[in-house]
Structure formats: C-alpha cells, structure tokens
Amino acid sequence: MITALIVDDEPLAHTVILHHLHQHKDIHIVGQCFNAADTLTYLAKHPVDLLFLDINMPALSGIEMLKVMANPPEVVVVSAYSEYAVDGFELDVADYVLKPVSANRLAKALEKVRSRIDSQNDVPFLRVKVGREHHRLKVEDIRYLEAYGNYVKVWNEKDMVLVNSTLKQLFEALPRRDFIQIHKSFVVNKHKVTSTTSDTVVVANASQLKIGKSYKSSIKACL
C-alpha cells in the first residue's frame, strides 16, 4: 500500500484525483492539504510515500516547498503550467502531469512511482495487474509462469495469481539471470528447478512442465 497526500489549493483538483484513484487500490490517500504551509506541518507528523503536488499555490509554490524539504517523498506534480516541468525534474519528481488530468495519464505516472518505490526495496518485486487491481509479487517466490489465453498464471510458493498480461511481457520484466523460457507456454524460475529430463522440467512442489522442442538446446546450457 502506497500512502499519499494531495496538495492543491483548488478543491476541484482534489476531486478529480480522488475520482481517478478509485481504480488504483494500492494508493491510499491519507490526507488532503490546500497550501504548502499546512503540507509541511502535516508531513512533519505523518510521513507519506507520495505527494500529488500542485505548483501554483499562494504564499509558497510547490517547487519552493520541495526545495526546503530535506527528504521529500515521491512526487507527482499536477499542474496547469508546463513551464515548471524542468524545475520539477531537476528536483527528481517521479512525473509531471498537466491539468486537466486524464485517467490514463495519471495511471502512467503511478507506474513510474511504483517502479521507483520498488527499486528502493532490497527484495525485487514484479508488479502485475489482477483484474482492476495492481499487485506486487516477490520475484524470488515465483515458481513458474503459464500462458493462459489472454492471461498468465503466475504460480507462487503458496498459490496462483491470474494476471492481465502476456507471457512475453512478464518474461521481459523478470531478471533473465533467474528465469528461462522452456516452452511457448512456460517460463520457469531456475532456482525452483529440482530436476530435468530430455522432455520435462520439474519445479518445486512437484510441478512437471514440458520442454518445447525449439527450447531444448538453450535449456541445456542454462539448467
């Protein structure tokens, strides 16, 4: 769960962001502020993971506020003014979204935020979409991936998650040093392989998977 604070002097801007966030269950809005002073006071007592930050606010602008913060959280700037974009990126904001905010544009910004937060963790995660929700799966717990029509079954240590994706897309998002494709329908975690034959690979918990003919030569060199 990513905790977030909306900072904008326009109430309508809060309403729009909240509306679009209904489809992002991993983003939890913990507060709403309407100026920089109140924001700094709030953050002193309640640190958050993410700010949705307006630029043009009274007394102290969003850019000026970021400059005085020692350790700001991830920031998505939401502004009607494109001319401040360079200033924002010089302050290492995750993204700069222009008003009026669309659902698709905000979704792209949130993907950047999730990637940046994930990269800060010691344990790598695979971010996937399950139905309308986003999930973070610990890479080291994945046993294998199985193509399933327009979806992919991701088999973990304890269960299976049906992911809205293609096998190719998920395979490209995983570290190649740890995963290998053995069949047009299967990608396996090398560290979960317990035995192999000329035609099959056995992974943890006794799952036996077929090896595709075109993959046999590459598998021998990797397993």
C-alpha positions as CSV (number, residue, x, y, z in Angstrom):
1,M,0.0,0.0,0.0
2,I,1.4,3.4,-1.0
3,T,0.3,6.3,1.3
4,A,-0.3,9.6,-0.5
5,L,-1.2,13.2,0.2
6,I,-3.0,15.5,-2.2
7,V,-1.7,19.1,-2.2
8,D,-3.6,21.7,-4.2
9,D,-5.3,24.9,-3.5
10,E,-8.2,24.0,-5.8
11,P,-10.8,21.7,-4.3
12,L,-11.8,20.5,-7.8
13,A,-8.3,19.2,-8.4
14,H,-8.7,17.0,-5.3
15,T,-12.0,15.7,-6.5
16,V,-10.5,14.8,-9.9
17,I,-7.5,12.9,-8.5
18,L,-9.7,11.0,-6.0
19,H,-12.0,10.0,-8.8
20,H,-9.2,8.6,-10.9
21,L,-7.6,6.8,-7.9
22,H,-10.7,4.6,-7.4
23,Q,-9.2,2.1,-9.9
24,H,-5.8,2.1,-8.1
25,K,-6.4,0.2,-4.9
26,D,-2.8,0.3,-3.8
27,I,-2.8,4.1,-3.5
28,H,-4.2,5.1,-0.1
29,I,-5.0,8.9,0.3
30,V,-4.2,9.7,4.0
31,G,-4.7,13.4,3.8
32,Q,-5.5,16.5,1.7
33,C,-3.9,19.9,2.1
34,F,-4.6,23.2,0.3
35,N,-1.3,25.1,0.8
36,A,2.4,24.4,1.3
37,A,2.5,25.5,5.0
38,D,-0.2,23.0,6.0
39,T,1.5,20.4,4.0
40,L,4.9,20.8,5.7
41,T,3.1,20.7,9.1
42,Y,1.3,17.5,8.2
43,L,4.4,15.8,6.8
44,A,6.3,16.6,10.0
45,K,4.0,14.3,11.9
46,H,2.7,12.0,9.2
47,P,5.3,10.9,6.6
48,V,3.9,9.6,3.3
49,D,5.2,7.7,0.3
50,L,3.8,10.0,-2.4
51,L,2.7,13.6,-2.9
52,F,0.3,14.7,-5.7
53,L,1.6,18.3,-5.8
54,D,0.3,21.5,-7.4
55,I,2.8,24.2,-8.4
56,N,0.9,27.5,-8.4
57,M,-0.2,27.9,-4.8
58,P,-0.4,31.0,-2.6
59,A,2.5,32.1,-0.4
60,L,4.8,29.2,-1.2
61,S,4.7,27.4,-4.5
62,G,5.1,23.6,-4.9
63,I,8.6,24.0,-6.3
64,E,9.6,26.3,-3.5
65,M,8.2,23.8,-1.0
66,L,10.2,20.9,-2.4
67,K,13.4,22.9,-2.2
68,V,13.0,23.4,1.5
69,M,12.3,19.7,2.2
70,A,15.2,17.6,3.3
71,N,13.8,14.2,2.4
72,P,10.7,14.6,0.2
73,P,8.7,11.5,-0.7
74,E,8.0,10.5,-4.3
75,V,6.2,13.4,-6.1
76,V,3.8,13.6,-9.0
77,V,3.4,17.2,-9.9
78,V,-0.1,18.0,-11.1
79,S,-0.1,21.5,-12.7
80,A,-1.8,23.6,-15.4
81,Y,1.6,25.2,-16.2
82,S,4.1,23.3,-18.3
83,E,6.8,25.8,-17.9
84,Y,7.8,24.5,-14.5
85,A,8.4,20.9,-15.8
86,V,12.2,21.4,-16.0
87,D,12.3,22.7,-12.4
88,G,10.3,19.7,-11.3
89,F,12.5,17.1,-12.9
90,E,15.6,18.8,-11.6
91,L,14.1,18.1,-8.1
92,D,13.8,14.5,-9.2
93,V,10.0,14.3,-9.2
94,A,8.6,11.0,-10.5
95,D,6.4,12.6,-13.1
96,Y,4.8,15.9,-14.2
97,V,1.2,15.7,-15.2
98,L,-0.7,18.6,-16.8
99,K,-4.2,19.5,-16.0
100,P,-6.9,18.5,-16.9
101,V,-5.8,15.2,-15.6
102,S,-6.9,12.1,-17.5
103,A,-7.2,8.6,-16.0
104,N,-4.7,7.2,-18.5
105,R,-2.1,9.9,-17.9
106,L,-2.4,9.5,-14.1
107,A,-2.1,5.7,-14.4
108,K,1.2,6.1,-16.3
109,A,2.5,8.5,-13.6
110,L,1.6,5.9,-10.9
111,E,3.5,3.2,-12.8
112,K,6.6,5.4,-12.5
113,V,6.0,5.9,-8.8
114,R,5.6,2.2,-8.2
115,S,8.8,1.4,-10.1
116,R,10.8,4.0,-8.2
117,I,9.4,2.7,-4.8
118,D,10.1,-0.9,-5.8
119,S,13.7,-0.1,-6.8
120,Q,14.3,1.2,-3.3
121,N,13.5,-2.1,-1.8
122,D,16.1,-4.8,-1.2
123,V,13.8,-7.5,-2.5
124,P,12.8,-7.2,-6.2
125,F,9.1,-7.3,-7.0
126,L,7.1,-8.0,-10.1
127,R,4.2,-5.5,-10.5
128,V,1.2,-7.1,-12.1
129,K,-2.4,-6.3,-12.8
130,V,-5.0,-8.7,-11.5
131,G,-8.5,-7.7,-12.6
132,R,-8.6,-4.0,-11.8
133,E,-6.1,-4.1,-9.0
134,H,-2.3,-3.8,-9.0
135,H,-0.3,-6.4,-7.1
136,R,3.3,-6.7,-6.1
137,L,4.7,-10.3,-6.3
138,K,8.0,-11.1,-4.7
139,V,10.2,-12.3,-7.6
140,E,12.0,-14.9,-5.5
141,D,8.7,-16.6,-4.6
142,I,7.6,-17.2,-8.3
143,R,8.0,-20.8,-9.3
144,Y,6.8,-20.5,-12.9
145,L,4.6,-18.6,-15.4
146,E,2.0,-20.3,-17.5
147,A,0.3,-18.7,-20.6
148,Y,-3.5,-18.9,-20.3
149,G,-5.2,-17.4,-23.2
150,N,-5.1,-13.6,-22.8
151,Y,-3.8,-14.0,-19.3
152,V,-0.8,-15.6,-17.4
153,K,-1.0,-17.8,-14.4
154,V,1.8,-16.9,-12.0
155,W,2.5,-19.8,-9.7
156,N,4.0,-18.8,-6.4
157,E,5.1,-20.7,-3.3
158,K,1.6,-20.9,-1.9
159,D,-0.9,-20.0,-4.6
160,M,-1.6,-18.9,-8.2
161,V,-2.4,-15.4,-9.5
162,L,-4.2,-14.8,-12.8
163,V,-2.5,-11.8,-14.3
164,N,-3.8,-9.5,-17.1
165,S,-0.7,-9.7,-19.4
166,T,1.0,-11.8,-22.0
167,L,3.8,-14.3,-21.2
168,K,6.2,-12.3,-23.3
169,Q,5.6,-9.0,-21.3
170,L,6.0,-10.7,-17.9
171,F,9.1,-12.6,-19.1
172,E,10.7,-9.3,-20.2
173,A,10.0,-7.7,-16.8
174,L,11.8,-10.5,-14.9
175,P,15.6,-10.8,-14.4
176,R,17.0,-13.1,-17.2
177,R,19.7,-14.4,-14.9
178,D,16.9,-16.1,-12.8
179,F,14.2,-17.1,-15.3
180,I,14.2,-19.1,-18.6
181,Q,11.6,-19.9,-21.1
182,I,11.3,-23.7,-21.7
183,H,8.1,-23.8,-23.8
184,K,5.9,-21.3,-25.7
185,S,3.6,-21.6,-22.6
186,F,6.1,-21.8,-19.7
187,V,8.7,-19.6,-18.1
188,V,10.4,-21.1,-15.0
189,N,12.5,-19.8,-12.1
190,K,15.9,-21.5,-12.4
191,H,16.2,-21.6,-8.7
192,K,13.0,-23.6,-8.3
193,V,14.0,-26.4,-10.7
194,T,14.6,-29.7,-8.8
195,S,15.2,-32.0,-11.8
196,T,15.1,-32.3,-15.6
197,T,14.8,-34.9,-18.3
198,S,15.1,-34.5,-22.0
199,D,11.5,-33.6,-22.2
200,T,10.4,-32.1,-18.9
201,V,11.4,-29.8,-16.1
202,V,10.3,-30.4,-12.5
203,V,10.0,-27.3,-10.3
204,A,9.4,-27.1,-6.6
205,N,6.2,-28.7,-5.3
206,A,6.5,-31.4,-8.0
207,S,5.1,-29.4,-10.9
208,Q,6.2,-31.2,-14.1
209,L,6.4,-29.0,-17.2
210,K,7.0,-29.9,-20.8
211,I,10.1,-28.6,-22.7
212,G,9.3,-27.3,-26.1
213,K,11.5,-28.7,-29.0
214,S,12.8,-25.3,-30.0
215,Y,13.9,-24.5,-26.4
216,K,15.9,-27.7,-25.7
217,S,19.3,-26.5,-26.8
218,S,19.2,-23.3,-24.8
219,I,17.9,-25.0,-21.7
220,K,20.9,-27.4,-21.5
221,A,23.3,-24.5,-21.2
222,C,21.3,-22.8,-18.5
223,L,20.0,-25.6,-16.2
